[in-house]
């Protein structure tokens, strides 16, 4: 169980860092969510192979995931979104970071409250990465929706680095085809 907690804290640190730097809005962040979701599901399945939970355990898991969604909505609205060279950008602030920490604290605190019920001991640590994946995914979807309102009708946010609209440009790499200022993503080197 310590491994799940350490992994969850490391993932949380990465998420907070990524939220505080200015980044173009794209669906590529959903890749990270998918990876975390898979790792989180593996941890949950491993937990349930060792601990046979009943209805109370699944209700506790559901309650935890509701907390993830609530914090996702709150964080999404603390995120600044703007257009730069026709591409939506996003950046969180100190409130966003505090809400990540509060979300993790709420998840683990919720788990601590439920620890004395049969089948729920260790559930919080085992579900932390899944909790973070769901919270990140919901937040990203809200941020993408907000960012899409800044774009002209008919354009969209690139999905996994390609797409239509101002962010796609020549060759799917922005206005300069990935070769100059304002290219999306920025050229390597």
VENGI-V772393 format. One record per residue. N is the residue number from 1. NEAR is the number of other C-alpha atoms within 8 Angstrom. Layout:
[[N & NEAR] [N & NEAR]]
This chain:
[[1 & 7] [2 & 6] [3 & 6] [4 & 12] [5 & 11] [6 & 8] [7 & 9] [8 & 12] [9 & 8] [10 & 8] [11 & 9] [12 & 10] [13 & 8] [14 & 8] [15 & 8] [16 & 11] [17 & 8] [18 & 7] [19 & 12] [20 & 12] [21 & 8] [22 & 9] [23 & 7] [24 & 10] [25 & 12] [26 & 11] [27 & 13] [28 & 9] [29 & 8] [30 & 9] [31 & 9] [32 & 8] [33 & 12] [34 & 9] [35 & 8] [36 & 12] [37 & 12] [38 & 9] [39 & 10] [40 & 15] [41 & 10] [42 & 8] [43 & 11] [44 & 11] [45 & 8] [46 & 8] [47 & 10] [48 & 9] [49 & 7] [50 & 6] [51 & 7] [52 & 7] [53 & 11] [54 & 7] [55 & 6] [56 & 9] [57 & 10] [58 & 9] [59 & 8] [60 & 10] [61 & 9] [62 & 8] [63 & 8] [64 & 11] [65 & 10] [66 & 8] [67 & 11] [68 & 14] [69 & 12] [70 & 8] [71 & 12] [72 & 12] [73 & 11] [74 & 9] [75 & 13] [76 & 11] [77 & 8] [78 & 10] [79 & 12] [80 & 9] [81 & 11] [82 & 9] [83 & 9] [84 & 8] [85 & 5] [86 & 8] [87 & 11] [88 & 15] [89 & 13] [90 & 12] [91 & 12] [92 & 14] [93 & 11] [94 & 7] [95 & 9] [96 & 14] [97 & 12] [98 & 8] [99 & 11] [100 & 12] [101 & 8] [102 & 8] [103 & 11] [104 & 9] [105 & 8] [106 & 9] [107 & 13] [108 & 10] [109 & 8] [110 & 10] [111 & 13] [112 & 8] [113 & 7] [114 & 10] [115 & 10] [116 & 7] [117 & 7] [118 & 7] [119 & 10] [120 & 14] [121 & 11] [122 & 9] [123 & 10] [124 & 12] [125 & 12] [126 & 14] [127 & 12] [128 & 14] [129 & 15] [130 & 14] [131 & 12] [132 & 12] [133 & 13] [134 & 13] [135 & 12] [136 & 10] [137 & 10] [138 & 11] [139 & 13] [140 & 12] [141 & 8] [142 & 10] [143 & 13] [144 & 12] [145 & 8] [146 & 9] [147 & 13] [148 & 10] [149 & 7] [150 & 9] [151 & 10] [152 & 6] [153 & 4] [154 & 5] [155 & 9] [156 & 11] [157 & 14] [158 & 13] [159 & 9] [160 & 8] [161 & 11] [162 & 9] [163 & 11] [164 & 12] [165 & 11] [166 & 11] [167 & 16] [168 & 15] [169 & 13] [170 & 10] [171 & 8] [172 & 14] [173 & 16] [174 & 16] [175 & 13] [176 & 12] [177 & 13] [178 & 15] [179 & 8] [180 & 9] [181 & 6] [182 & 10] [183 & 14] [184 & 15] [185 & 9] [186 & 10] [187 & 9] [188 & 3] [189 & 2]]
